[in-house]
Amino acid sequence: MSREPREIILRPIMTEKSMRQKEEQNVVTFKVRPDANKVEIRSAVEAVFNVKVASVRTASYEGKLKRMGRHQGHRPDWKKAVVKLQAGHKIELVEGA
């Protein structure tokens, strides 16, 4: 079951913590498909950004229950991937910010 690399990586997660990790530890955080595994995430990041990946850590999150008056809804489940790059490689997500 091979998918396109851009189907696996949905978007980067740009929070204060992730930006600090990017600068200090050479770690980048992405929101990925919930059914993607570590091997697929590694190959997708290497293909899209042309870098070498040292390790991948993942965390799955359940969507929150949301209410609008008496109606209930549910946010979708999602998955976060924390990708550590090898020394000498880096990804520029936002330049000049």
SVG drawing of the C-alpha trace seen along z (x, -y; Angstrom):
<svg xmlns="http://www.w3.org/2000/svg" viewBox="-31 -38 57 40">
<polyline fill="none" stroke="black" stroke-width="0.4" points="0.0,0.0 2.2,-2.8 0.8,-6.3 2.2,-9.6 4.4,-11.4 2.3,-14.5 -0.8,-12.4 1.0,-11.3 2.2,-14.6 -0.8,-16.9 0.8,-20.1 3.6,-21.2 2.7,-22.0 4.1,-25.4 3.7,-26.1 6.2,-27.8 7.3,-24.4 7.8,-22.9 9.7,-26.0 12.0,-25.9 12.7,-22.1 13.4,-22.9 16.1,-25.4 17.6,-23.5 17.3,-19.8 16.9,-19.7 13.4,-18.3 10.4,-19.1 6.7,-18.3 4.0,-17.4 0.4,-16.5 0.1,-13.3 -2.6,-10.8 -3.9,-8.7 -3.3,-5.5 0.4,-6.3 3.1,-4.3 6.7,-5.4 8.3,-3.9 5.9,-5.7 6.4,-9.0 10.2,-8.6 10.2,-8.0 7.7,-10.8 9.7,-13.4 12.9,-12.3 11.2,-12.4 9.5,-15.8 12.2,-17.8 15.3,-15.9 16.8,-15.4 17.9,-12.4 15.8,-11.4 17.4,-10.0 14.2,-9.0 10.4,-9.3 8.1,-9.4 4.3,-9.4 1.4,-10.3 -2.3,-9.6 -5.0,-12.0 -8.8,-11.5 -11.0,-14.2 -12.8,-16.3 -16.5,-16.3 -18.0,-19.7 -21.4,-21.1 -23.4,-23.8 -26.4,-24.4 -28.2,-21.1 -26.4,-19.6 -23.3,-17.5 -20.4,-17.0 -17.1,-15.3 -13.8,-16.6 -11.8,-14.1 -9.0,-12.0 -5.5,-13.0 -1.9,-12.0 1.3,-13.9 4.8,-12.9 7.9,-14.3 10.8,-13.8 14.4,-14.2 16.8,-15.0 20.4,-13.9 23.1,-16.4 23.7,-18.8 20.2,-18.5 17.4,-21.1 14.0,-22.1 13.1,-25.7 9.3,-25.9 9.0,-29.7 11.8,-32.0 12.2,-35.5 9.7,-34.9"/>
</svg>
